[in-house]
């Protein structure tokens, strides 16, 4: 996983399964996924963010969950989120890996996020817990729980 904008893995998690090599490959793939996800937010690129998800996807926030059954439904949500971030003056998002665990074709990763305005001041600070799944060589977000 990326630590802020660096590409080195910094989680406290570990890989379970047949050999450390697979764990390393999974860690690299997950790091790339979250780098793409972060870049999507920093570039206000809804398509890039959407590409990080598996369908259906569930997002829990404000004690409510919503299941997105297809890309179109998720895109509407992402576009509304990006519009809200723009309205609040957010120009840059960064994260730190708080914890991670990989087990076979599933992973759970918690990220501490900060979103900054153009002056570098923190606008939002929060933690998200990601449940991910592997499909072939690709990893995707299946569920997010926002704190």
C-alpha positions in Angstrom: 0.0 0.0 0.0 1.1 3.5 -0.4 2.1 5.6 2.6 0.7 9.0 1.7 2.0 9.4 -1.9 4.9 7.0 -1.7 4.5 3.6 -3.3 6.1 1.5 -0.6 4.0 -0.8 1.5 3.7 0.4 5.1 0.8 -1.6 6.5 1.1 -3.9 9.5 -0.6 -6.7 7.7 0.7 -9.9 6.3 -0.1 -12.3 3.6 -1.5 -15.8 4.4 -1.2 -18.5 1.9 1.3 -20.5 -0.2 4.5 -18.6 0.1 5.8 -15.1 0.7 6.1 -14.5 -3.0 2.3 -14.5 -3.4 2.0 -12.1 -0.4 4.5 -9.8 -2.0 2.7 -9.9 -5.3 -0.6 -9.2 -3.6 0.8 -6.3 -1.6 2.2 -4.7 -4.8 -1.1 -5.2 -6.6 -3.0 -3.7 -3.7 -0.6 -0.8 -3.5 -1.1 -0.1 -7.2 -4.9 -0.3 -6.7 -4.8 2.4 -3.9 -2.4 4.6 -5.9 -4.9 4.5 -8.8 -7.8 5.2 -6.4 -5.9 8.2 -4.8 -4.9 9.5 -8.3 -8.6 9.4 -9.3 -9.5 11.6 -6.4 -6.5 14.0 -7.0 -7.4 14.3 -10.7 -11.2 14.4 -10.0 -11.4 11.4 -12.4 -14.6 9.5 -11.7 -13.9 6.8 -14.2 -10.5 6.0 -12.6 -12.1 5.8 -9.2 -15.0 3.6 -10.5 -12.5 1.2 -12.1 -11.2 0.3 -8.7 -14.4 -1.3 -7.7 -15.9 -4.8 -8.1 -19.7 -5.0 -8.8 -21.8 -5.1 -6.8 -20.1 -2.8 -4.3 -21.3 -1.7 -0.9 -20.4 1.6 0.8 -21.3 2.2 4.4 -21.3 5.8 5.7 -23.3 7.8 8.3 -24.6 4.4 9.6 -26.3 3.6 6.3 -25.2 1.2 3.6 -25.8 1.4 -0.1 -25.3 -1.4 -2.6 -24.2 -0.3 -6.1 -25.3 -2.9 -8.6 -23.5 -1.5 -11.6 -20.9 1.0 -12.8 -23.6 3.6 -13.8 -25.1 3.7 -10.3 -21.6 3.9 -8.7 -20.5 6.7 -11.1 -23.5 8.9 -10.1 -22.3 8.6 -6.5 -18.7 9.2 -7.3 -19.5 12.3 -9.4 -21.7 13.7 -6.6 -18.8 13.1 -4.1 -16.3 14.8 -6.4 -18.6 17.8 -6.8 -19.0 18.0 -3.0 -15.2 17.8 -2.5 -14.7 20.6 -5.1 -17.3 22.7 -3.4 -15.4 22.3 -0.1 -12.1 23.3 -1.8 -10.4 19.9 -1.6 -7.6 19.8 -4.1 -5.4 16.9 -2.8 -6.1 13.6 -1.0 -3.5 11.5 0.7 -3.6 8.4 2.9 -1.6 6.3 5.3 -2.1 2.6 5.7 -3.3 2.0 9.2 -3.6 -1.8 8.9 -3.9 -4.5 6.3 -4.5 -8.2 6.1 -4.3 -10.4 3.1 -5.7 -13.9 3.1 -5.8 -15.8 -0.2 -8.1 -13.9 -2.6 -9.4 -11.5 0.1 -7.9 -8.5 1.8 -8.9 -5.9 4.4 -7.1 -2.6 4.5 -7.8 0.4 6.7 -6.6 3.8 5.4 -6.4 7.1 7.3 -7.2 9.8 4.8 -6.5 13.6 4.8 -8.0 15.8 2.2 -6.4 19.3 1.8 -7.3 22.6 0.2 -5.1 24.6 -2.1 -3.3 26.1 0.8 -2.4 22.7 2.2 -4.9 23.0 5.1 -6.7 19.8 6.1 -10.4 20.0 5.1 -11.4 16.4 6.0 -9.7 13.7 8.0 -11.2 10.2 8.3 -10.6 6.5 8.2 -12.0 4.0 5.7 -12.0 0.3 5.9 -11.8 -1.5 2.6 -12.8 -5.1 1.9 -11.1 -6.3 -1.3 -11.3 -9.3 -3.5 -9.0 -10.7 -6.1 -10.2 -11.7 -9.6 -7.3 -13.2 -11.5 -4.4 -10.9 -11.1 -6.6 -7.9 -10.4 -7.8 -6.7 -7.0 -10.9 -4.6 -6.5 -12.8 -2.9 -3.8 -15.9 -4.8 -2.8 -17.0 -2.8 0.3 -16.0 0.4 2.1 -16.9 1.3 5.6 -16.3 5.0 6.4 -15.8 6.1 10.0 
